[in-house]
């Protein structure tokens, strides 16, 4: 007994159906869709028209089994209390990586993971079992090659400022960018540039700030532990605002840090840039929408993403690819003249 309806689903069109409608062989359909061999333009058009008419969708799982490739890349980011993509810079970077992967015919999936060696190796073994083609690791030098190289899966490390032997990596010249940002403030008359960020003398942005001060013959300003968070910048900004001998300029190690500094200054009546000029680092989209708009050193996310994906997919490249940063001048530094900054004292 039936209720007048059918539970049978319509049969999905197959590659053979496409071939029959287009008047070609199964092999030609495969070549046209997968790029396995040249196909005459007229034949390709007939095949694609048949695909569209039938609504044919290739079986990606079967294709992966045949080729040993899922045409898929993974972006592995650290699993931590402060989510990576709460930082607009990393969100923009991930979008650029996805676009670069798509242009080469690959899908991109993102996962958060611990970079503890055993855990990371287990994740790489999982990726390999799923026939992932390669992994982009946002680890800033934290990934252990000894743990993951034996898996045999290609990987490229991101957000790295210096080369590591045997590790393919992409990053920005952070020290040079920080030096450029600090020199911009000094070149426009700042007498004391404070540093708000990671209070680590080995950290590249810290080194660049100090190097600029030394090059200009100016004693380095005070260091405030603002890290790379808005909260850290806010607390540091309150400390600066409360000081009688506050600096007349601040180099913030990230845009997020600078956002916190700007809020603290606003709440305390410290005028930017009249009382304290501010320059930051990263060049994220939110820098343009602070008040005042934030002068920042921009990391070139689009070319970095293209280089990372290309390196992962086997394009010839050096082990470490380093990109220069670019100073984007807005209102927070107080410098709008077309003549540029002065030069260091000799």
N, C-alpha and C positions, 0 to 999 in steps of 0.2 A: 504494500500500500504506500502510495506517495502523497505528498501534499501539493503536488503540481509544480514544485521547484526542483532544481538540480543542484546537488552539492559539488558537482564536478567543476573543477577550474578549467578555463580554456587552456589549450596546449600552448606552451611558449614556442614562438618561432625558433627554428634552428638555423645553423649555418647552411645546411642543405636547402632549406626553404629559400634563403636569400639567393643561393646559387641558381636554383631553378627559376626564380622570378627574373633574375638578371641575365639568365642564359649563359652562365659561365660555370666553371668547375668549382668544387669546394676549395681547392687549393688557391685559386685566384681570389676568392673571398678572403681567405686567411691572409694572403699577401697584401691585399688592399687595406685590411684593417690593422695588420700588425707590422707592416713594413718589411716583411721577410724577403721580398724581391720586387723589382720594378713592375709596375702595372700601367698599361697605356691609359692616358687621361680619360678617353671616352669610356673605357671599360670601368675605370674607377668611379666615374660619375654614375654609371648604371648600377653598380654595386651599392654605392652610398644611397641612391634613390630607393633601391629595394630594401635596404636596411631601415630607412625612414618609413617607408610604406608599411612594412611588417612590424615595426617596433622592436627589431631584433637587438638584444643585448648580449654581448659575449659573456661566457661563463668565466669570470676572473679567477676563481679558484682552480678550475681546470687548466686555464692558461698558465697560472703560476706553477702548477705541478709539472706541466710539460716543459716549461722554460727554466724552472728553478729560480724564478724571480717573480716577486709580487709587484714589481715596479712601485715600491713603497720605501720611503725614508722615514726615519724616526728622529724627532728632536727630543733629546733627554735633558730635562732641567732638574735642578736640585729640589728635593722635597724638604721644605723647611717651614718654619713658623711664619716668616714673612714671604708670602707667595711671590714667585718670580714675576708673574704678569701683573702684579699690583704696581710694578714699575713700568710706566708708559714706554720707556726706551726699549725694554725687552719685548713688550707686546708688539711694538713697531718692527723690531728685528725679526720676530717670529713670523709676522705677516710677510715680510720681504723674503724670508727663506721659503715660505709656502709658495709664493709667487714664482721664485726661481726654480723650485722643484716642478711646479706645474708646467712651466715653459719647456721643461725637458721631458715631460710626459710621466712624471712621478707624483704620487700622492704623498702627503706629509701627515704624520700623526705625532702628537706630542704626549709625552708621559713624564711624570715626576718620579724621581727615584733617589734613593740614598746613593752617595758616591763611596760608601764603605766598600772596599775591594770585593769581598765575597758577594755582597748584594748586587753590585754593578755587574760582576761577571755572570751572575744568575740571570739578570735582565738581558744581557747580551746573548746568552744561550737561548733565552725565550725568543728574542728577535730573530736569531738565526733559524730557529725551528719554524718560524712563521714566514721564512723566505724574504725577510726584509733585505733591501739592497745596501743599506748603509745607515750609520747613526751619526747625527750631529750632537755633540756633547757640550752643553753650556756649563762648563765646570770651572773656568778661570784657572786652569792648571791643577785642579784637584783630582782628576781621573788618573788611575794607576795603570799605565800601559802593561805592566807585568800581569795584571789580573785579567785584562780584556783582550789583549793581542792574541793569546792562544785560541780564542773562539774563532778567529779567522774572518771576522766581519769588518769591512772597511769602516773607519770612523775618523771624524775631524773634530778637533777641539775648538770651541768658540770662546770669545771674550778673553783672549790670551794676549799679554803684552810683550812676551819674549819667547824665543824658541826653546823647545825641549827636544833633546836628541831622540830621533825616531818617531816623533809625534807630528802629524800633519795638523796645522793650526792656523787660525785666522784671528786677527785682532787689530786694534788701533794703537798707534804710538801715543800711549797715555801720558808719558812723561813730557814729550814735546808739546802735546796739547795743553797740559797744565802750565807749562812754562810760557806758552803763548798767551794763555788767559791772564796769568799774573803780570806778564810784561805789558799787556794791554792796559791794565790798571795803573801800573807804575809809569807807563809812557804818557798817561793823561793826568799825571800830577799826584797820584796817591803817595803818601809818605809812609804808610804802614798797612800792609796787606795781611790780614788774618787768614788762617786756614781752618775751614770747617769740613771735617770728613773723618777718614780713618787715621788715627794718630799713630801711624806706623812709618818710621823713617825709610823703610824699604819699599813702601807702596809707591807705585810710579807717579801718581798724581801729587803725592806729598813731595817726592823728589823733584818733580818739575816746578812746583811752587817755590821750594827752597832754592833751586838752581837759578830761577829768575831773580829772586831777591839778591842772591850773591852776585849775579852778573850786573845788576844795576847798582851795586854797592849800598844796598839798603838792608838793615837788619831784618831778618824774618819776623813777622808779627806773631802773635800768640796762636797756639793750636787748640782748637775746640773739638771735642769728641762728638761729632754729629753723625758719624757713620754715613750710611747711604739712605737714610729714611727721613720722611717729613718730620716725624716726632723728634729725631735727633737734631735736625736743623732748627726746629722750634725751640728746644731747650737751649741750644747754643745761642740762638738769636736773643733769647731773654737774658742770658748771661752777658752778651755783648752790650745790649741796650742798657744794662744796669751799671756799666762801668763808667767811671768819670773820665778815664783816659781811653775811651773806646777807639778802635782803629777807624781809619777813614775809608777802608775798603775791605771786602771779603771775597776770597775765592772759595766757593763751595764745591766740593768734590763731585756732586751730582745735582741734576735738576731737582730731584726730589728733596734733597737736603736744602737747596736754596728756597724751595717753596715754603718749607718750615721757617727758615730764617726771615723771609719776607713777611710772613704772617706775624711773627714775634715783633718785628720792627714796627709794623703797622699798629699793633696793639699798644706798643710802648711810645708811639709818637716819634719814632726815628724815621726821618725822611730818606727815601731812596730815589735818586742817588745823591741828594743834596748833603745829607749828613754822612751816609755810608754808601759807597758804590758797591755793587754786587755783580760778580761774574760766576757762572756755573759751568758744568761739564755734562755732556751727553747729547744735547740738542733734541730732546724729546718734544713731541707736539705740545705738551702742556706749558713749555717755556714761553711760547708765544702768547699765552692767555693768562699769565700772571699779571699782577699790577704792582709796579710797572712791568711791561714786557721784559723778559729776562735775556740779557746777553749771555750767550753760552757757546761752548766749543762743541760742535756737532760731530758725532761719529757717523761715518758714511755707511749707513745700514744696507742700502741697496747694493752697492758694489761688493761689500763684505759678504752679503748673503749669496750673491752670484758666485763669488770666488769659493766660498765654502762648499756649495752644492757641486760646482764644477770639479773641485778637488776630490770630493767624495766619490764622484762618478768616474774618476780616472783621468781627468784632464791633467796634462803635464803642469807641474807646479813645484816650487820649492817647498821644503817642509813647513816653513812658517811664512805667512803672507801678512805683512804689516801695512796698514793704511794710515795716511795722515788725517788729522782732524781739521775742521774748518771753523774759524771764529765767526759767529753770527752776531752782529752788533745790534742791540736794541736799546731801550731806554734805561735799564737798570744800572748801566755803568756810567751814564752821564756823558758819553762821548759820541757826538754825532757829526763832528767835523769831517770833511772829506780829505784832510791832509794826513790822517793817521797819527799814531803816537810819536812822541819824541824817541830819540835813541839813547841807549845806556851811556852813562858817563864813562869815559875812558880813563 
